[in-house]
Amino acid sequence: MTQGELLEIDGSFGEGGGSILRIGAAFSILFKRPIRIKNIRANRPKPGLRLQHLKGLKTLSVLTNSILSECEIGTTQITLYPNQLIKSKMKVEVGTAGNIGLLLQPIQIACLGFKKPEKIEILINGGGTFGKYAPSLNYLQQVTYNIFRNHGFNIEVDILNHGFYPKGGAKVRCTIYPPKSIKPIKLTKLGKVALIQGEIISTNHLINKKVCERIKKSAEFQLNKNLGIEAKINFKYVNSLSPGVGLSLWAFSDTGAIISSGTILGERNISSEELGIIAANKIISYIKKGIPVDNYLSDQLIPFMAFFEEPSKMKVLEVTNHTRTNLELIKFFLDRNYQVTNEKSHFIIKLE
């Protein structure tokens, strides 16, 4: 069992949300440092652990044979004594639409430091593949995990069933291959983008309204009008317990960057045509300004940058609260400095 002074983290600092808990727990395993996190999600309307946080913590502790204090939904303080005895396979039951991408985040970060086993398979029954304020699994597949793969860290996600709020019901297989060697993040140039791709997922509840077709037509028209770049947006209708629609657009550049709209969700007061325009405008803004890392990817790259000892840097349109919080979390675990430089139309984030 890992020994060392217990590190105390106040979960109300920075953005005061679930990111502190997820990254803090992952760093505890990664850097072999026991932690206590108090005031968990203190800045949220419902403070304390929600289901996806609870499931993520328990999965991480069981997977690594670490000691997690007793906790439940609503718990505002946890302690974690890390270990690294890794199981190669695990099943997780999620009873609601808790976001699967957020559940996986601390696990994938912790896996950066593992040498064995060669692969870790996590089977998830329940939860949401799409959710508000969270990355969808198709965004993670096409953007985050492709960037990771380009730098030496391979994560595969097989979506067997999609899940939407409020009932969830997804079925997902995630396979993580702990990296043998990784390269530092150096994403400061977007370069040339020749093709924009995307995927729209809608439940069969909405098939008669041709929601996917309308979103696709609207987004492709907006992209062509503003960028003159070819767009290839796929769509499919799926069975799910709750109705819903979500989409993501992305583009691979000749510098290795992957820029994206992030995850866009359908809402009752937004038409399908408007949804397509919203998604298109997000990626148009990044491309016109030459930004290689979108706002949703930047905070996900910080733990990766922290683990790699060589300097890393990236160019972003803005520094989000999640990104600033994740940068500050590094200081708790490592003697490393970061710099955020305002270049008028963008920011450069460097980790020395």
C-alpha positions in Angstrom: 0.0 0.0 0.0 1.2 3.5 -0.9 2.5 5.4 2.1 2.9 9.2 2.4 1.4 12.3 3.9 -2.3 12.7 3.3 -2.9 15.5 0.8 -6.0 17.6 1.5 -7.8 19.3 -1.3 -10.7 21.8 -0.9 -13.3 20.8 -3.6 -14.7 24.3 -3.5 -11.7 26.0 -5.2 -11.7 27.0 -8.8 -14.9 25.9 -10.6 -15.8 23.9 -7.6 -17.4 21.0 -9.5 -16.9 17.4 -10.2 -13.7 17.9 -12.2 -11.7 18.4 -8.9 -13.0 15.1 -7.6 -12.3 13.1 -10.9 -8.8 14.6 -11.6 -7.9 14.5 -7.9 -8.7 10.8 -7.5 -7.0 10.0 -10.7 -3.9 11.9 -9.7 -3.9 10.1 -6.4 -3.5 6.8 -8.1 -1.2 8.1 -10.9 1.2 9.8 -8.5 0.8 7.4 -5.6 -0.4 10.1 -3.1 -3.3 9.5 -0.6 -5.8 12.3 -0.6 -8.8 13.7 1.2 -11.2 15.9 -0.8 -13.7 18.0 1.2 -16.5 20.3 0.1 -17.1 18.1 -3.0 -19.0 20.0 -5.7 -19.6 22.9 -3.2 -20.4 25.3 -6.1 -23.1 23.2 -7.6 -26.9 23.4 -6.9 -26.8 19.9 -5.5 -23.4 19.6 -3.7 -21.7 16.3 -3.0 -21.4 13.2 -5.1 -23.8 12.4 -7.9 -24.2 8.9 -9.3 -21.6 9.2 -12.0 -19.0 10.5 -9.5 -19.8 7.7 -7.1 -19.6 5.0 -9.7 -16.4 6.4 -11.1 -14.7 6.5 -7.7 -15.8 3.0 -6.8 -14.8 1.6 -10.1 -11.4 3.2 -9.8 -10.8 2.0 -6.2 -11.9 -1.6 -7.0 -9.9 -1.7 -10.3 -6.7 -0.6 -8.4 -7.4 -2.3 -5.1 -7.3 1.1 -3.4 -9.0 2.0 -0.1 -11.9 4.5 -0.6 -13.8 5.8 2.4 -17.5 5.0 2.7 -19.5 7.3 0.4 -22.9 7.6 -1.2 -24.8 10.0 -3.3 -24.6 13.4 -1.5 -21.3 12.7 0.3 -19.2 15.8 0.5 -15.9 14.4 1.7 -13.9 11.3 0.7 -10.4 9.9 1.4 -8.5 7.6 -1.0 -5.4 5.6 -0.2 -4.1 4.5 -3.6 -2.7 1.2 -4.8 -1.9 -0.1 -8.3 -2.8 -3.8 -8.3 -4.8 -3.8 -11.5 -7.7 -6.0 -12.5 -7.9 -6.6 -16.3 -11.7 -6.8 -16.5 -14.6 -5.2 -14.6 -18.3 -4.7 -14.9 -20.1 -1.5 -13.8 -23.8 -1.1 -13.3 -25.2 2.4 -13.7 -28.8 2.8 -12.6 -29.6 6.2 -14.2 -28.3 8.4 -17.1 -25.0 9.2 -15.3 -22.6 10.3 -18.0 -20.3 7.4 -19.1 -17.6 9.8 -20.4 -17.2 11.4 -17.0 -17.3 8.0 -15.3 -14.4 6.8 -17.4 -12.3 10.0 -17.0 -10.5 9.2 -13.7 -9.9 5.6 -14.8 -8.3 6.5 -18.1 -6.0 9.1 -16.4 -4.9 6.6 -13.7 -4.1 4.1 -16.5 -1.4 6.4 -17.8 0.8 5.1 -15.1 0.1 1.4 -15.3 2.5 -1.1 -16.9 0.4 -4.2 -16.6 -2.0 -5.6 -17.6 -1.6 -5.0 -21.4 -5.3 -4.1 -21.6 -8.1 -3.3 -19.2 -11.7 -3.9 -20.2 -14.6 -2.2 -18.6 -18.1 -3.2 -19.4 -20.7 -0.6 -18.5 -24.4 -1.4 -18.2 -26.6 1.7 -18.0 -25.8 5.4 -18.0 -25.8 8.0 -20.8 -23.7 8.2 -23.9 -25.0 11.8 -24.2 -25.5 14.2 -21.3 -25.6 17.9 -20.5 -22.3 19.6 -19.7 -20.4 16.4 -20.5 -18.5 14.9 -23.5 -20.5 12.4 -25.6 -19.0 9.1 -26.4 -18.8 9.9 -30.1 -16.9 13.1 -29.3 -14.5 11.1 -27.1 -14.1 8.4 -29.8 -13.4 10.9 -32.6 -11.6 13.7 -30.9 -10.1 13.0 -27.4 -9.2 9.4 -27.9 -7.8 10.0 -31.4 -5.5 12.8 -29.9 -4.5 10.4 -27.1 -3.8 7.7 -29.7 -1.6 10.0 -31.8 0.5 10.6 -28.7 0.8 6.9 -27.7 -2.2 6.2 -25.5 -4.9 3.9 -27.0 -8.5 3.8 -25.7 -11.3 2.0 -27.6 -15.0 2.4 -27.0 -17.6 0.1 -28.4 -21.1 1.5 -28.1 -23.6 -1.4 -27.9 -26.6 0.7 -26.9 -27.0 4.5 -26.6 -28.5 6.1 -23.5 -30.1 9.5 -23.0 -31.5 11.4 -20.0 -33.4 10.6 -17.8 -33.4 6.8 -18.1 -30.0 6.1 -19.6 -29.8 2.4 -20.4 -26.6 2.5 -22.5 -24.3 -0.5 -22.9 -20.7 0.2 -23.6 -17.4 -1.7 -23.7 -14.3 0.4 -23.0 -10.8 -1.1 -23.6 -7.8 0.8 -22.3 -4.3 0.0 -23.3 -1.8 1.4 -20.8 0.9 3.2 -22.8 4.4 1.9 -23.2 5.7 5.3 -24.3 3.9 8.7 -24.9 4.8 11.9 -26.7 4.3 15.4 -25.3 1.3 17.5 -26.4 2.4 20.3 -28.8 -0.7 21.6 -30.5 -0.2 25.2 -31.4 -1.0 25.2 -35.2 -4.3 24.2 -36.8 -2.9 23.9 -40.3 -5.1 23.0 -43.3 -8.5 21.4 -42.9 -9.9 19.7 -46.1 -12.9 17.8 -44.7 -15.3 18.3 -41.9 -16.9 15.1 -40.5 -19.6 14.5 -38.0 -22.2 12.2 -36.5 -25.8 12.8 -35.4 -27.4 10.3 -33.1 -31.2 10.4 -32.6 -33.5 8.0 -30.9 -36.3 6.3 -32.9 -38.8 8.4 -31.1 -37.9 11.2 -33.4 -37.6 9.4 -36.7 -40.9 10.6 -38.1 -39.8 14.2 -37.7 -36.7 13.5 -39.8 -34.6 15.2 -37.1 -31.3 13.8 -38.3 -31.8 14.7 -41.9 -32.8 18.3 -41.0 -29.8 18.8 -38.8 -27.5 17.4 -41.4 -28.8 19.6 -44.2 -28.7 22.7 -42.0 -25.1 22.0 -40.7 -23.7 21.2 -44.1 -25.2 24.3 -45.7 -23.8 26.5 -43.0 -20.3 24.9 -43.3 -20.2 25.2 -47.1 -21.5 28.8 -47.0 -18.9 30.0 -44.5 -15.9 27.8 -45.2 -16.3 26.3 -48.6 -15.1 23.0 -47.1 -16.6 19.6 -47.9 -18.6 18.1 -45.1 -19.4 14.5 -44.5 -21.9 14.1 -41.7 -23.4 10.7 -40.9 -26.5 10.0 -38.9 -28.4 7.1 -37.4 -31.5 6.4 -35.4 -31.2 4.2 -32.4 -33.3 2.5 -29.8 -33.1 4.1 -26.4 -35.2 4.2 -23.2 -35.6 8.0 -23.4 -35.9 10.3 -26.5 -33.0 12.4 -27.4 -30.6 13.7 -30.0 -27.0 14.7 -29.9 -24.3 15.5 -32.4 -20.6 16.4 -32.8 -18.6 17.8 -35.7 -14.9 17.3 -36.1 -12.1 17.9 -38.6 -8.6 16.4 -38.9 -5.9 18.9 -39.9 -2.5 18.3 -41.6 -0.7 19.2 -38.4 -2.3 16.4 -36.4 -4.8 18.6 -34.7 -8.5 17.6 -34.4 -10.8 20.5 -34.0 -14.5 20.0 -33.0 -17.8 21.6 -32.2 -17.9 19.7 -29.0 -21.1 17.8 -28.0 -24.4 19.6 -29.0 -27.6 18.3 -27.5 -31.2 18.8 -28.8 -33.6 20.8 -26.7 -37.3 21.4 -26.8 -37.1 25.0 -27.7 -34.4 24.6 -30.4 -35.4 23.4 -33.9 -33.4 20.8 -35.8 -32.3 23.4 -38.3 -31.1 25.7 -35.5 -29.2 22.8 -33.9 -27.3 22.2 -37.1 -26.3 25.9 -37.3 -25.2 26.0 -33.7 -22.9 23.0 -34.2 -21.6 24.4 -37.5 -20.9 27.8 -36.1 -18.8 26.4 -33.2 -16.4 24.6 -35.5 -16.4 27.5 -38.0 -15.2 29.9 -35.3 -12.3 27.6 -34.4 -11.2 27.1 -38.0 -11.4 30.7 -39.0 -9.3 31.7 -36.0 -6.8 28.9 -36.5 -7.4 27.2 -33.1 -6.2 23.6 -32.9 -7.7 22.7 -29.5 -11.4 23.2 -28.7 -12.6 24.4 -25.3 -13.9 21.0 -24.4 -10.7 19.2 -25.3 -8.3 21.5 -23.5 -9.2 20.5 -19.9 -9.0 16.8 -20.9 -5.5 17.3 -22.1 -4.1 18.9 -18.9 -3.7 15.5 -17.0 -2.0 14.0 -20.0 0.4 17.0 -20.1 1.0 16.7 -16.4 2.0 13.1 -16.5 4.5 13.6 -19.3 7.7 15.2 -17.9 8.8 17.0 -21.0 7.3 20.5 -21.7 3.9 20.6 -23.4 1.9 23.5 -24.9 -1.4 24.1 -26.7 -3.2 27.0 -28.3 -6.8 27.6 -27.3 -9.5 30.1 -28.0 -10.2 30.7 -24.3 -9.1 29.2 -21.0 -12.2 27.6 -19.4 -12.8 27.3 -15.7 -12.3 23.5 -16.0 -8.9 24.1 -17.6 -7.8 26.6 -15.0 -8.9 24.3 -12.2 -7.1 21.3 -13.7 -3.9 23.3 -14.0 -4.1 24.3 -10.4 -4.6 20.7 -9.3 -1.3 19.8 -10.8 0.4 22.0 -8.2 -0.9 19.8 -5.4 0.9 16.7 -6.8 3.9 17.9 -8.8 6.5 20.6 -8.6 5.7 22.0 -12.0 4.8 25.4 -13.3 2.3 26.4 -16.0 2.0 29.6 -18.0 -1.1 31.1 -19.6 -0.3 33.7 -22.2 -3.0 36.0 -23.7 -2.2 36.5 -27.4 -5.3 38.8 -28.0 -7.2 36.4 -30.3 -6.2 33.2 -28.4 -4.3 31.8 -25.4 -1.1 29.7 -25.2 -1.0 27.2 -22.3 2.4 25.9 -21.4 3.4 23.3 -18.9 7.1 23.4 -18.1 
